[in-house]
Amino acid sequence: MRTALTERLRIDVPVIQGSLGPWSPVKLAAAISEAGAIGTLGTALRSAEQIRADIAALRGLTDRPFVVNHTLRPLSREAWDATLAEAPPAVSLALGHRPDLVADAHDAGALFIQQMHTVEQAERAAAAGVDVIIAQGTEAGGFGGWVSTLTLVPQVVDAVAPIPVAAAGGVADGRGLAAVLVLGAAGANIGTRFLAAEESEVADDWKRRIVEAASHDAVKAQFAPDVLPSPSEGAYDDVVPRVLRTDFVERWNADPDGARAAASDLAPSGSSGRGGRR
Ligand SMILES: Cc1cc2nc3c(=O)[nH]c(=O)nc-3n(C[C@H](O)[C@H](O)[C@H](O)COP(=O)(O)O)c2cc1C
């Protein structure tokens, strides 16, 4: 199928596998790219050395286009520079926007994909010359905003035309893809469904929980931004992760002051914990 997204990214299937943060295995990105869509390598909590090794491993598994993802919560400059030195076909940026990073990517010959959650954020990204926009509704797994995919996507499509828009948030099968194409998107960016894929490395119990979960089993982890590392310059405010409801999430959502006090214990291992803006 050909759309403005497949043309821009030089792929055959209008689907981007969104980064799954620290849970983004090379073999998943390779399988997605080999299937004609485009796979994404995550860089969260990965060193520059690991990123170089991941890109080399991915290139060993596919010669098709791929994306390397970074976020501004926070941005590791070393990791960003290591990524661009490898001249990937495309990079994506989430949870904030910085025009200087768009220029860096273009200087390195990489397309720039910007994820966003409001029309105003999309307009800013378009003005900075991004190549693809991911319009992510509040249904999405991981960090997200508050506007639903159904209402966000057509507004963004109109605001940034002719930049191709990939819709994200709640797309998990062909019906979802067809629906967002009708809204004017040029494809979909899918995350949660791919966490449950065979090539994903999360534990089988988690894959089963994802597949069996009902829509109301997911909640916003309101406490999370207060315990995760501080965002970098340019980060979007008012984004919160959407996750499966667990006892852990229920406990700390009910006690935000306690979560802030316990931040260093609750932050993921390998992260630097809370600090000032970088
Ligand atoms: C566990 C998990 C981790 C994620 N980590 C990242 C990340 O590091 N960077 C990013 O841009 N998006 C991240 N996302 C968002 C996805 O790339 C994608 O945009 C989102 O999952 C799309 O919505 P869906 O879950 O309804 O398919 C993550 C999503 C999940 C579920």
The ligand as an SDF file (V2000), in Angstrom:
LIG
                    3D

 31 33  0  0  0  0  0  0  0  0999 V2000
    6.1890    0.0490   27.3880 C   0  0  0  0  0  0  0  0  0  0  0  0
    6.2250    1.2260   26.4480 C   0  0  0  0  0  0  0  0  0  0  0  0
    7.3810    1.9960   26.3620 C   0  0  0  0  0  0  0  0  0  0  0  0
    7.4340    3.0820   25.4950 C   0  0  0  0  0  0  0  0  0  0  0  0
    8.5930    3.8080   25.3890 N   0  0  0  0  0  0  0  0  0  0  0  0
    8.6850    4.8000   24.4690 C   0  0  0  0  0  0  0  0  0  0  0  0
    9.9170    5.4990   24.2580 C   0  0  0  0  0  0  0  0  0  0  0  0
   10.9360    5.2590   24.8970 O   0  0  0  0  0  0  0  0  0  0  0  0
    9.9280    6.4590   23.3060 N   0  0  0  0  0  0  0  0  0  0  0  0
    8.8200    6.7740   22.5510 C   0  0  0  0  0  0  0  0  0  0  0  0
    8.8950    7.6430   21.6860 O   0  0  0  0  0  0  0  0  0  0  0  0
    7.6410    6.1430   22.7410 N   0  0  0  0  0  0  0  0  0  0  0  0
    7.5680    5.1640   23.6730 C   0  0  0  0  0  0  0  0  0  0  0  0
    6.3790    4.4920   23.8350 N   0  0  0  0  0  0  0  0  0  0  0  0
    5.2060    4.8830   23.0140 C   0  0  0  0  0  0  0  0  0  0  0  0
    5.1460    4.0030   21.7520 C   0  0  0  0  0  0  0  0  0  0  0  0
    6.2770    4.1790   20.9480 O   0  0  0  0  0  0  0  0  0  0  0  0
    3.9170    4.3290   20.9160 C   0  0  0  0  0  0  0  0  0  0  0  0
    3.9740    5.6730   20.4820 O   0  0  0  0  0  0  0  0  0  0  0  0
    2.6080    4.0720   21.6700 C   0  0  0  0  0  0  0  0  0  0  0  0
    2.6980    2.8540   22.3680 O   0  0  0  0  0  0  0  0  0  0  0  0
    1.4520    4.0290   20.6700 C   0  0  0  0  0  0  0  0  0  0  0  0
    0.2150    3.7530   21.2880 O   0  0  0  0  0  0  0  0  0  0  0  0
   -0.3440    2.2360   21.5210 P   0  0  0  0  0  0  0  0  0  0  0  0
    0.3500    1.7470   22.7370 O   0  0  0  0  0  0  0  0  0  0  0  0
   -1.8070    2.4350   21.7430 O   0  0  0  0  0  0  0  0  0  0  0  0
   -0.0320    1.4450   20.3040 O   0  0  0  0  0  0  0  0  0  0  0  0
    6.3020    3.4190   24.7080 C   0  0  0  0  0  0  0  0  0  0  0  0
    5.1330    2.6390   24.8150 C   0  0  0  0  0  0  0  0  0  0  0  0
    5.0830    1.5510   25.6650 C   0  0  0  0  0  0  0  0  0  0  0  0
    3.8240    0.7370   25.7300 C   0  0  0  0  0  0  0  0  0  0  0  0
  1  2  1  0
  2  3  1  0
  2 30  2  0
  3  4  2  0
  4  5  1  0
  4 28  1  0
  5  6  2  0
  6  7  1  0
  6 13  1  0
  7  8  2  0
  7  9  1  0
  9 10  1  0
 10 11  2  0
 10 12  1  0
 12 13  2  0
 13 14  1  0
 14 15  1  0
 14 28  1  0
 15 16  1  0
 16 17  1  0
 16 18  1  0
 18 19  1  0
 18 20  1  0
 20 21  1  0
 20 22  1  0
 22 23  1  0
 23 24  1  0
 24 25  2  0
 24 26  1  0
 24 27  1  0
 28 29  2  0
 29 30  1  0
 30 31  1  0
M  END
$$$$
